[in-house]
């Protein structure tokens, strides 16, 4: 497929997104930027979260890994659903009751300003790294199939992508994003469904034929019962639940959209609807992965070694023009959806948790807007720098979904420990040693994980390392509080 045609499709898509952004953000004020004036419809937020949650990682990495890991990822998806129940019943009522814009305000009320800023810092670091990894994946695909043939270097292409995101997010914020995400999620799901239909048709199989062949394939195996394996069933269930709680419920990026619903009841409806939709959508991505590998085997196509290149290679070089167009539209939706909201929510957290923008009496509305926009652009620059670093050090054969989940296990663990301590105990902790504990726990987890096979009879940690990280953080903070109390008593 011609690089110029791919660019034309991406440009048309961007024009549609900008049209929606202009319409929804033309009268946006500070309340509209941060919480959409709490007027977002729950079903719009729910459907929009599909693209934000799945992003290019699921769109490309999940299908590419099916040959190596079969349908084992679906075990984690079941854990995701359980995690959304916890968020809807525990965290959402809390956030609405405290009338929070930044959810780390809870840590400030519970433990003090040090805890609030520590929690916000964890989020900022985690989301910058995660968003950079997601955007890097999509940008790398565009680079390989579009910009390299045109002689455009990576360091020029990525700033252009980020500039496009800035163009439609810097003004409207959440008020704009709930609607652009709806559009982008629609295109992403449409790309998924049409890809399945196109490949199945090319193989001469209808729905019944595809299901029959998939049922008998080793690549569609779901359950892993080897307790030593990172893919063990109960590890995946617990890890999926924990990852959902921290990467959605304790993450400003996803919760800011949910909190834009008028009240807690509608916010819960949004989460339950999204949880139910996520199951069949993820299953379809896994089925697409089996279909891609089955098609390649049948046609004698040699697939790339890097699993993240499997879907792009087949869609753009072997499945015809329609498949290529569908893939480009889906990938473009995933690219913008995975990073545009991050710029808004990183800005929100920094403005509220570090700058105290909502309490600054020395600033008028214009002054607040000016600071907000500078922070917004600043985070785009930070994101660009991290992506360029990833390009320098990432070898290309490590699936980005493994990178994202691995980062989450280390960076979100302290956040899980802080919130669990605040919600489940009466312990009060603060002071300069609190951030030290939150840094030490992931370091200890890394040491344990690197030696677990030797120490624990062959046991290897997977994403359940997140739980161990949270428990270590809780234990360290509880010990810190006890030591402080003992010192005060003496």
URCOR-V307904 format. One record per pair of residues at least 4 apart in sequence whose C-alpha atoms are under 6 Angstrom apart, sorted by the first residue. I is the first residue (numbers start at 1). J is the second residue. D is the distance in Angstrom with one decimal. If there is no record, write none. Layout:
[[I;J;D] [I;J;D]]
//
This chain:
[[1;316;6.0] [3;146;4.6] [18;168;5.9] [21;25;5.8] [21;168;5.7] [21;176;5.3] [22;26;5.6] [24;176;5.3] [25;172;4.2] [25;176;5.4] [28;32;5.0] [28;172;5.4] [31;35;5.7] [31;37;5.1] [32;36;3.8] [32;37;4.7] [32;175;5.2] [33;172;5.3] [33;173;4.1] [33;174;5.2] [33;175;5.8] [34;174;5.9] [35;174;5.9] [35;260;4.7] [36;174;5.2] [36;175;4.1] [36;260;5.5] [38;260;4.2] [38;261;5.1] [38;262;4.8] [39;261;5.8] [39;262;5.5] [40;260;5.6] [40;261;4.8] [42;266;5.7] [42;270;4.8] [43;270;5.9] [45;178;5.7] [46;270;4.8] [46;274;5.0] [47;182;5.9] [48;181;4.4] [48;182;4.1] [48;185;5.6] [49;53;5.7] [50;54;6.0] [50;185;5.8] [51;55;5.3] [51;185;4.4] [51;337;5.9] [52;337;5.3] [52;338;5.2] [54;58;5.1] [55;334;4.5] [55;338;5.0] [56;60;5.8] [56;138;6.0] [56;334;4.8] [56;335;5.9] [57;61;5.2] [57;134;5.9] [57;401;5.5] [58;62;5.0] [60;308;5.8] [61;308;5.0] [61;401;5.9] [63;285;5.9] [63;286;5.5] [63;289;3.5] [64;289;5.9] [64;307;4.6] [64;308;5.6] [64;310;5.5] [65;69;6.0] [65;307;5.9] [66;70;4.4] [66;289;5.5] [67;219;5.9] [70;219;4.2] [70;220;5.3] [70;221;5.6] [71;220;5.2] [71;221;5.5] [71;222;4.6] [72;222;4.6] [75;236;5.7] [75;237;5.9] [76;236;4.8] [76;237;5.2] [76;240;4.5] [79;237;4.3] [79;240;4.2] [79;241;4.3] [80;240;4.9] [80;241;4.9] [80;244;5.4] [81;275;5.4] [82;241;5.6] [83;241;4.1] [83;244;5.2] [83;245;5.4] [86;90;5.6] [87;91;4.9] [87;249;5.5] [88;92;5.4] [88;268;5.0] [93;264;5.8] [95;100;5.6] [102;349;5.8] [104;116;5.4] [107;111;5.6] [107;115;5.7] [107;116;4.8] [108;112;4.3] [108;113;4.9] [108;116;4.5] [111;115;5.9] [111;429;5.9] [111;430;5.9] [114;118;6.0] [117;121;5.9] [119;415;5.9] [122;126;5.9] [123;127;5.8] [124;128;6.0] [126;130;6.0] [126;411;5.6] [127;131;5.6] [128;132;5.9] [130;404;5.7] [131;339;5.7] [132;136;5.8] [132;383;5.9] [132;387;5.3] [135;139;5.9] [136;140;5.8] [136;387;5.8] [138;335;5.7] [139;143;6.0] [142;146;5.2] [143;147;4.6] [143;148;5.6] [144;148;5.5] [147;152;4.9] [148;152;5.8] [159;163;6.0] [165;340;5.7] [166;170;5.5] [169;173;5.3] [172;176;4.9] [173;344;5.7] [177;181;5.6] [181;185;5.8] [184;333;4.8] [187;191;6.0] [187;330;5.8] [188;330;4.4] [188;333;5.8] [191;195;5.9] [191;326;5.2] [191;330;4.9] [194;198;6.0] [196;288;5.9] [200;205;5.4] [201;205;5.9] [205;209;5.2] [205;210;5.9] [211;215;6.0] [224;232;4.9] [224;233;5.4] [225;232;5.4] [225;233;5.9] [226;232;5.6] [227;232;5.4] [228;459;4.2] [228;460;5.9] [230;460;5.8] [230;461;5.6] [230;462;4.3] [235;239;5.8] [235;464;5.8] [236;240;5.8] [239;243;5.9] [239;463;5.6] [239;464;4.6] [243;247;5.6] [244;248;5.4] [245;249;4.7] [246;250;4.6] [247;251;5.2] [248;254;5.3] [252;256;5.6] [253;342;6.0] [253;345;5.1] [255;259;5.9] [258;267;5.6] [261;267;5.6] [291;295;5.9] [296;300;5.8] [296;301;4.8] [304;310;6.0] [306;397;4.5] [308;399;5.9] [309;313;5.9] [311;315;6.0] [312;316;5.8] [313;317;5.7] [314;318;4.9] [315;319;5.3] [315;323;5.6] [315;324;5.0] [316;324;4.8] [319;323;5.7] [327;331;6.0] [328;332;5.9] [331;335;6.0] [333;337;5.9] [334;338;5.8] [336;340;5.7] [342;346;5.8] [347;351;6.0] [347;375;5.8] [347;376;5.4] [349;353;5.5] [350;354;5.3] [351;355;4.9] [351;357;5.4] [352;356;4.7] [352;357;5.5] [363;367;5.3] [390;394;5.4] [402;406;5.9] [407;411;5.9] [408;412;5.3] [409;463;5.9] [409;465;5.8] [409;466;4.1] [410;442;5.3] [413;466;5.2] [413;469;4.7] [413;470;4.5] [414;438;5.2] [414;470;5.4] [414;473;5.5] [416;420;6.0] [416;470;5.2] [417;470;4.2] [417;473;5.2] [417;474;4.8] [419;423;6.0] [420;424;5.6] [421;425;5.5] [429;481;5.1] [430;434;5.8] [441;472;5.7] [441;473;5.5] [442;469;5.9] [445;449;6.0] [448;452;5.8] [449;461;6.0] [452;456;5.4] [452;459;6.0] [452;460;5.9] [453;457;5.9] [453;458;4.0] [453;459;4.8] [453;460;5.4] [461;465;6.0]]
//
